Amino acid sequence: MRAWRASLRSAVAAAFVTGCLVAQDVSAELEKPVNPRSDLPCPSPDLYSPLRPDPPGTPTLVGIAVWFQDISHLSDVDQTLSTDVYVMLRWQDKRLVDPARGEGAADCPPPDGGLWIPAIELENLRSRQQFYNARFMVNSRGVITNLRRSLVQTANALNFRDFPFDRHRWKFSLWPVFSRADEIVFRPLVIGRNENLSIQGWRVEQPEATATIAERPPRVGAYARFDVYLGLVRDWQYYMWKLGLPLTLIVLMAYGVYYIPSSAVAQQIALGMTSMLTLIAYMLALSSSLPKISYLTKADKFFVGSAVLVFLGLVKAILSAVLGQRGNTRPAERADRLGRLVYPLGMILSFAIAFLL
């Protein structure tokens, strides 16, 4: 097993070096702008070939450009992201060189199974809807451009421990379906996004991309890998106004238990129970917006601390009722005086433990 892993790492390193050498020769052609023209002739059908354009031992360099036209929705519960994205693949096929095209690129329909197109798949794909039929462009130097626009839904495992102050780095990973690194290597081209996105509740950062060569278990060998990273920062102000502020007011409402006279036991119990039930309702509302995770988020810790404070106030009211029936109200009065001092400190401690520690 160790020998197999060592040989695999050697293959990865060799493929990476080979890919770098290929990139130096072809990358300049792939980075040139595309000038599509409908009046240019498409290649003759006898020039198409389903075989890879480069000889064995020389990987084909495939440039990838990704442009996020829109990012519409991130589902916390399903941990999926819906995006409207353009993906452009570019590679050179010298069999289709034609100087007659000048500086333009012919816009052509792909022949059925007659043109080699790199088969690439997206990892963690949940659904995909393509907007139009496939077409490709080819210029005078044989550089082929294959542009597709798709509505894509992908999944990533997210960490919600810092919720609602969490931020995530969403990863889109592209792999060749069949070809290993000795046949296909990747190179990033243009990576960007539209400035006007329809997603709400998140701030989207500029995407980044890396092209590497890596193992792909359970497959054997080294494969090209293209990763696009998209930073997502949650807009925490929504939760502050819709959950944080009402929760704070509920906890302050329960604080009134310590100011109601010991003789008004029924009012103390009613206030404590109302605060506790309202707090539980807010906790259920928050839990429905996140998946069933086994750890506590920052918001959960604040809810738990608040629930403990409210529950202690309810317990104090019940003890006041029991002691009042016995005619001994002094312990309840001392608990009131102590609670007026300790309760605000408990709120501050709960907030610090949840959001600062």
Residue, then its C-alpha position, 0 to 999 in steps of 0.5 A: m500500500r505504501a509503495w502504491r501511494a508513493s508511485l501515485r504521488s510520483a505520478v501526480a508530480a510528473a503530471f503537474v510538471t508536464g502540465c506546466l510545460v504544456a501551459q507555457d506553449v498553449s496558454a497564450e492562445l487560450e487567453k486571447p479574446v474570442n471574436p465570434r462571427s456568423d459569416l465565417p465558414c465552419p470546418s469541413p466535416d472530414l477534419y473533425s475527429p473524436l480523438r484527443p488533439d494531442p499525441p499520447g504522453t502530451p496532455t491537452l491544456v483546457g482553459i476554464a472560465v467561470w462567470f456567475q451571472d446570478i446567485s439566487h438562493l442558499s438553503d441552510v437546511d439542504q446546504t445547497l446553493s443555486t447559481d446561474v453560471y456561464v462555463m467556458l472551455r477552451w483548448q487548441d485543436k491544430r487539425l482545425v487550423d484555417p488562416a481564412r478565418g482571420e481574427g474571427a471565430a466561426d460559430c458552429p454546431p457540434p457534429d454528432g460524436g465527431l468532435w473531441i470535447p473534454a468531458i468534465e463533471l461537477e462534484n457535489l452536483r444536485s441538479r442542472q438545467q441548461f439554457y440552450n443547445a450546445r455550440f462551439m466556436v473555432n478561430s484561425r489557430g484552431v482554438i475551440t471555445n465551448l460556452r454553456r450557460s446553466l442553472v446549477q444547484t450544488a451541495n457543500a457541508l457547512n459549519f454553522r458554529d458561528f451562526p449568525f456571524d458565520r461565513h463560508r467558502w463555497k467550493f465548486s470542483l470540476w473533474p474530467v469524467f474519464s481522462r487522467a492528468d496525462e491526457i487533460v490539464f486545466r488552466p484558469l482563465v476569467i473568473g468573476r461574477n455579476e455585481n447585481l445578484s438576487i440572493q438575499g441575506w448574504r454578501v458574496e465575495q469575488p470568486e477565485a480559482t485554482a487548477t491542480i492535479a490530485e488523487r480522486p478516490p476511489r479512482v486510481g491515478a492522478y487527475a486534473r482538478f479545477d476548484v472555484y471558491l466563492g466567499l459567502v458572508r451572512d447578513w447578521q443584521y436580519y437575525m439581530w432585528k428579527l430574533g436577537l432584539p425580541l429575545t432580549l426584550i423577552v428576557l428583560m420582561a422576565y426580569g420583572v419577576y423580581y420587582i413584583p411584590s411577593s404578595a402578587v404571586a399569581q402575577q409573578i408565575a404568569l409573567g415567568m410562564t409567559s416569558m418561558l413559552t415565548l422564548i421556546a417559540y422563538m427557539l423553535a423558529l430559529s431551529s427550523s432555519l438550520p439543519k439538524i446539527s449536533y452542536l450549538t451555534k452562537a445563537d443557540k448558546f445565547f438562547v440557552g443562557s436566556a432560557v436558564l435566566v427566565f427559568l430561574g425567575l419562574v422557579k423563584a416565583i413558584l418558591s415565593a408561592v410556596l413560602g407565602q402559603r407558609g407565612n414566611t415571605r422573608p426568603a422570597e424578599r431576599a431572593d428579589r433583592l439578590g435577583r435584581l443585582v444578579y440577573p443583569l450580570g447573568m444577561i451580560l455573562s450569557f451574551a459574552i459566553a455566546f458571542l465573545l468566547 
